[in-house]
């Protein structure tokens, strides 16, 4: 069931059904389909190499690249602990967000040509509305931000909860968003 929004109008669908998938300013927010995994894995890999990987050691790069292998994404999709959401423009996936345990962002990438166009914000706000609509009781969303993404998360309303840390060669800054 689709929901088209362009302002305050929700068409014929009720607010409770907005989360099935939604168009916001020609961007479709939907769940990741299994036939999209290879494309998304390659997209994340390219963005990681350009923006994030340079801050990681070889161990960190290897750890991250293992995490985004198609078979590992498929395992997480089929499990019960992760949800994946895509932002699509036309037929092209331009953004991806993975949420673990309903309250932790573990992947969040937007294609370079769509940076600073509000795509990441649309994905994030979509998930925030979903949590609130589900009455899940979740009070905070956490993220282990890359050095590159710290300012992006700050603009979304996240606050730093600790100094930079490193695990398995991956450098990150713990942050949280209070609902």
GIQUIHU-V143923 format. One record per backbone hydrogen bond with DSSP energy under -0.5 kcal/mol. CO is the residue of the C=O (numbers start at 1). NH is the residue of the N-H. E is the energy in kcal/mol with one decimal. If there is no record, write none. Layout:
CO_NH_E + CO_NH_E
This chain:
3_5_-0.6 + 3_23_-2.2 + 5_25_-0.9 + 10_13_-1.2 + 14_17_-1.7 + 15_18_-1.7 + 17_20_-1.5 + 21_3_-0.8 + 22_29_-3.3 + 23_5_-1.8 + 24_27_-1.3 + 26_28_-0.5 + 26_90_-0.5 + 27_24_-2.8 + 27_29_-0.6 + 28_30_-0.6 + 28_88_-2.6 + 29_22_-2.1 + 30_86_-3.3 + 33_36_-2.0 + 34_37_-1.2 + 36_40_-2.5 + 37_41_-3.0 + 38_42_-2.3 + 39_43_-2.5 + 40_44_-2.9 + 41_45_-2.3 + 42_46_-2.4 + 43_47_-2.3 + 44_48_-3.1 + 45_49_-2.5 + 46_50_-1.9 + 47_51_-2.7 + 47_52_-0.5 + 48_52_-2.0 + 48_53_-3.1 + 52_55_-2.3 + 53_56_-1.8 + 57_61_-2.6 + 58_62_-2.5 + 59_63_-2.6 + 60_64_-2.5 + 61_65_-2.6 + 62_66_-1.9 + 63_67_-1.7 + 64_68_-1.6 + 66_69_-1.2 + 69_72_-0.9 + 69_73_-2.3 + 70_74_-2.7 + 71_75_-1.8 + 72_76_-1.8 + 73_77_-2.6 + 74_78_-2.4 + 75_79_-1.0 + 76_82_-0.7 + 81_101_-3.2 + 83_99_-3.0 + 84_32_-1.5 + 85_97_-2.3 + 86_30_-1.9 + 87_94_-3.2 + 87_95_-1.4 + 88_28_-2.8 + 88_90_-0.5 + 89_92_-1.9 + 92_89_-2.7 + 92_94_-0.5 + 94_111_-3.1 + 95_87_-2.1 + 96_109_-2.4 + 97_85_-2.8 + 98_106_-2.5 + 98_107_-1.2 + 99_83_-2.4 + 100_103_-1.7 + 100_104_-1.5 + 103_142_-3.0 + 104_100_-3.5 + 104_106_-0.6 + 105_144_-0.7 + 107_98_-2.5 + 109_96_-2.7 + 111_114_-2.2 + 112_115_-1.8 + 114_117_-1.1 + 114_119_-0.6 + 118_122_-2.2 + 119_123_-2.3 + 120_124_-2.7 + 121_125_-3.1 + 122_126_-2.1 + 123_127_-1.9 + 124_128_-2.4 + 125_129_-2.6 + 126_130_-2.0 + 127_131_-2.5 + 128_132_-2.4 + 129_133_-2.7 + 130_134_-2.1 + 131_135_-0.6 + 131_136_-1.2 + 132_135_-0.9 + 139_179_-3.0 + 141_177_-2.9 + 142_105_-2.8 + 143_145_-0.9 + 143_175_-2.6 + 145_173_-2.5 + 146_150_-0.8 + 147_150_-0.8 + 149_153_-2.6 + 150_154_-2.2 + 151_155_-2.1 + 152_156_-1.2 + 153_157_-0.6 + 153_158_-2.5 + 154_157_-1.3 + 159_176_-2.2 + 163_174_-0.5 + 165_172_-2.6 + 167_170_-2.3 + 169_57_-1.2 + 169_171_-0.6 + 170_167_-2.0 + 172_165_-3.3 + 172_174_-0.5 + 173_145_-2.2 + 174_161_-2.8 + 174_162_-1.0 + 175_143_-2.1 + 176_159_-2.8 + 177_141_-2.4 + 177_179_-0.5
